[in-house]
């Protein structure tokens, strides 16, 4: 089967965008670990620098998702989505099972409470508090963009995982 130009572009963007996204996740996880240690010792200049970097990494991961999805929806349905279904992968395939992504979300949760406590207790400087708020805004923007991408390719938003649960009775 000869691929169309749109399909070739879709495959290239999908793969490259996801590889770049994975690199962002790896960097975010290492920076979140460093942020946790800096919070424990109240090294506020280090916290500020790490929060700024994490915000940029989140922004970059949003851009890599946008890049990965910048192709016509029919290329997704005719080529990419079927590649994420049996027999190529297990039923109910989902990016939710990405261990690095789950680790990143867990690490983000683990720094949120200490950041809030330091802000409420007046220990963290204003610039650190603002940097933390900017990180949470970027996370929110990332989630909103991801929803738009999902809606573009799957109007109504039924994921492969949701389809699996609906049809398997689990």
N, C-alpha and C positions, 0 to 999 in steps of 0.2 A: 504494500500500500504506500503510495506516494503522499507525503504530507503536503498540505497547502502552506503557503507562506504564513498565513495567520497561525496555523498550528505550530510551525517551526518557531515563530516568535513567542507563542504562548509557552511552549516547553522551555525555551531558553530563559524567558523572564521568570517563569514559575520556579525553576530549579535554582537559578542564580539568586533571585530574591529571597528564597528560603535559606540558601546557604549563608547569605549575608545576615539574615535575621538570626540564624543560629550563632554566628560570630558575635552579634550584639548581645545575645543572651549570655554567652560565656563571659563577655566583658562586664555585663551588668552584675552577674553573680559574684565575680571577684571584687568588684567595687562595693557591692552591698555587704560582703563580708568585712571589707576594710571599714566601711561606714559603721557597722555594728561595733567594731573594736574602738573606733574613734569616739563613738557615743559613750561607750562604757567608761572611757578615760576623759570624757568631756574636752576633747581636742577640737574646739570649735572651728578654727581655721581649716583644719583637715576635713571636718564634717561639711563645711561650706563648699570646699573644692570638690569633694566626692558627690555631693548633691547636685552641683552644677554639671558635673560629668555625667551622672546618671540621667539627668534631664536631657542632655544632648544625645545620649545613647537611646533613650526612649524615643526622642524625635527622629533619630536615624532609623530606628526599627520600624516606625510608622512609615517612613519614606521607603524602606525596603519592601514593606507589605504593599504599598501603592505601586511600586515598580513591578513586583511579582504578579500583580493582577491587572496590569495595563495591556489588555488584549480583549478581543470580542468574547462575549459570553458563550457563543456557540462552540468556540475552541475548547472551553472548559468542559462543557457537557459532552462533546464528542470525543474528547481525548483524555483530559486530565482527571475528571471525576471518575470515569471508569477505571483508571489506573489506581484509584484509591479504594477499590472494591475487590472482593474475592474474584478470581483466585490469587490476585497479586498481593493483597494484604488481608489480614483477619477482618471478619465482619465487624462493622461498627467502628472502623478506623476513625481516629480523631486526633487533631493536634493537641487536644487536652492531655494526651498520654505522653507528650514530650517531657521527659524528666527534667531537662534544663529549664524549661518554661515553668514547670511546677515548682522547681527549686527557687527560681526568681520570684514567683508570687509569694512563696513562703518567707523568703528573706525580706521582701518588701513589707509584709505583715509584721515581721519581727522587729523592724526598725521604726515602724509607724508609732507604736505606743511610747517608746523612749523619746522620740522626737516630740510628741505631743506633751508628755510629762515635763520635758525640759522647757518647752515653750510656756506651759501653764505655770511652772514653778519659777519662771523668770531667769533660769540658768542659761538658756541658749540666747545668743545675741539675735537681734532683729533680722540681720542678714541671713542667718541660718534658718530662722523660722520662715522667711520669705522664700528661700531656696527650697525648703521642704514643700511649701505650698505649690511652688512652680513644678516640682516633680509630680505631685498628685494631679495637677492640672494636665500635665503631659500624659500621664497614665490614662486619665479620662478621655483625652483627645485620641489616644491610641485605640482605646476600646470603641469609641464612636466610629473611627475610621474602619476598624475591623468589621463592625456591623454593616457599614455601607458596602464593603467589599462582599460580604456574605450575601447581602440583599441583591447585589448586582448579578451574582452567579446563580443564586438559589432564591428567587423571589418567594417570600414567605418564610424563608430561613430554615427549612428542615435539613439538618445536618445528617451525615451518614450515620452518626451515632444515634441521633433521634430516630431515624428510620429503622435502625437495627432494633432499638428497644420497642418501637411500635409494632414491628412485624414478628419479633421473636417472643413476645409476651413476657419479657424480663423487666 
